[in-house]
Amino acid sequence: MSATMPTTARARPDDDAERVLAVAFRCALGVLRDREAAADVAQEVAVRALTRRRALRDPGALDAWVRTIAIRAAIREAGRTRRRRSAERDHGAREVPPAGPAEAVGDATALLRGLPARQKAALTLRYVHDLPDEEIARILRCRPATVRSLLSRGRDAVRTRLDEDHR
């Protein structure tokens, strides 16, 4: 029995770390659409979440908390990237092409490219994480009506892009 106790005790933090990293990565990737940037954001979020998880009143809310901080961190990163690219254009530098080729019309990266970060975040939280409007609103710090607007505009932009690609 003593041989199994340390194994179980060690498995729990590792399981939490893997789960937290996976949730953070999926959220960040949904907003950033760049695997490397999403991995960087996910690592930062995972470290923050795992070091502060004892402060949670409800340990069962870890995933929801991680989604919240991952989306917010990814939106901040998207803003920094946008400002950096704008500054590069202003100074005559060549714009860095987005990471990863878009091989097919159905490629989510290609479909979401160019959308504002908050629309990408709303679409990711809805269609990847299957969250309701109220939860998305809490994460994005806005009203549920704003979430519905973000989702509607995001879907319209994706539809338009699909229509243009099929012509």
N, C-alpha and C positions, 0 to 999 in steps of 0.2 A: 504494500500500500504506500509506503514511503517513496518508492520509486516512481509511482504515478503522480503523486502530488506535485513535485516540481515541474513535471512535464505539463500538467494542466495549468499550473500557475503561469508558466512561461507562454503557453499557447494563447492565452487570452489577450495579452498586450500585442502580440504579433498579429492576431486576428483583427483586433481593433485598428492597428496601424495599416494593415493591408486594405481594410474596408474604408477607412478614412481617406487613404490615398486614392483609392478607386473612385469614391464619390467626388472628391475634390477635382480629380482629373477630368471626369465626365462633365462636370459643371464648367470648368475652365475651358475645356475643348469646345463646348457648346457656344461659348461667347467668343473665344479667340480664333477658333478654326486653324490653329497652328499647334501641332503636337509638341514641339519643343517649348514654346511659350507656356502652353497648358501644363506641361510637366513641371516647369519651374514654379508656376503659380501653385500647383497642387502640392509640391514639396513644401513650400513656405506655409501653406494653409495647414497641411498635415502636422508639421512641427508645432505650429501655434495651437492647433486643436488638441493635439495629444499632450502638450505640456499644461494646457489649461482645462482639460476635461473634468478634472476633479471639482472645478468651480460650478459645474452644471448642477442645477437642482434636480433635474430628471436625467439620469444617465441614459435612458431610452431615447432621449432627444438628440443624441450625438449626431446622427446622420443629418437631421434637419438643421442643426447648428452648423455643421460642416458645409452643407449646401449654401447656407446664407453667407458665410464668410468667403467661400470659394467664388460665388457669383460676384460679390462685391469686389473681391481682389481682382478678378478677371476683368471687370468693368474698368477698374482703375488702370490695369495694365493696357487695356484696349485704348484708353484715353492717352496714356503715355506714348504708345506706339503711333497713334494717329498724329499726335503733336510732333513726334520725332520725324515722321515721314513728311509732314507739312514743312517742318524746318529744313529738311533735306531738299525738298522741292524749291523752297524759297532761296536756298543757297546754291541752286543749280546742280545739286547732286542727283544722280540717277536713283529713281525709286527702286527699292528692293522688291523683287517679285514675291508674291505670297508663297508660303511654303507648300509644297505638294502639288502635283498636277491634278487638274480636274478632268478625269478621263470620260466621264459620262454625265449626261444631263441630270440624272438622278443623284449625282454626288452632292451630298449635303453641304460640303465645303464650298462648292461652286455656287450652290443655290443661295447660301447665306452670306457669301462674300459681298461686301459693300453695304450690308444692313447696319444700322446703328447698333452699338453694343447692347443697349437695353432691349431692343427688339430681339436680337440673338439670344439674350439671356431669357427673355420671356418664352420664346419658342422652345428653347432647350429645357427649361423647367417644366413646360407643359408636355412636350412630346417625347422627351427622353426620360424625365423623372415623374411624369404623370401627376403633377401637382395641381390642386385647384386654384382658382383665381385668388382666393384669400391668402393662401400660403405664398404664392408668387408675389402678391402685393406686399406682404410682410418682408420678404427677402429683398425686394427692390425698393422698399420704403416709398410706396405710393398707394393709391387707392385701387380697389378692385376694378373700377371703371377704367382707370388708366391701363391696367393689365389687359383688359379686353381690347382697348384701343391699340396697344402695342402688338398684341397677337393678331388683330385684324389687319393692321398695316403690314406686319411682317408676312402674313399669309398672302396678302395682295401682291407684295413685292416678289415673293417666290412664284406665284401664279404668272405674273407678268414675265418674269425671267424664263419660266417654262414655255410660255406662249411664244416668246421671241426665239427661243432655241428650236422650236418645232416648225418655224416658218421656213 
